[in-house]
Amino acid sequence: MPQDPSGRPYIEQIKPCPISVIASFFSYNQKTIEMEEKEISEVLLDIADDLKRKGDQPCDLTNDCGEPTVFDARSELYIQYITLDKGGNPCALIPLGYLEDETIREIAKMVHQ
């Protein structure tokens, strides 16, 4: 990568961005603003509707390397997938490996009953 006299990298040429990418970015920003203005109950309904349209497959929230991209600060957990429960409510699927050992043991006891 080229560097300026101080040794910092720089980009020699900025390539033009296709109009479709710009339009998509603008559309995404509009959706983000609209989503932030909604009540959480409305956002949950929107998520449930999207999941229903996609069928029974969980929605993947990981990057190309399979790493989770969503972190919930309150629960201190990474969320990899979301899906609908039997009642049609959106739910996070959390790998048990993220939980405390004692929690995993309690879950195992319930599963084996």
Sequence and secondary structure as in RCSB ss.txt:
>XXXX:A:sequence
MPQDPSGRPYIEQIKPCPISVIASFFSYNQKTIEMEEKEISEVLLDIADDLKRKGDQPCDLTNDCGEPTVFDARS
ELYIQYITLDKGGNPCALIPLGYLEDETIREIAKMVHQ
>XXXX:A:secstr
  B TTS B  S      HHHHHHHHHHHHHHHHHHHS HHHHHHHHHHHHHHH SS EE B TTS B EEETTT
TEEE EEEE TTS EEEE  GGGS HHHHHHHHHHHH 
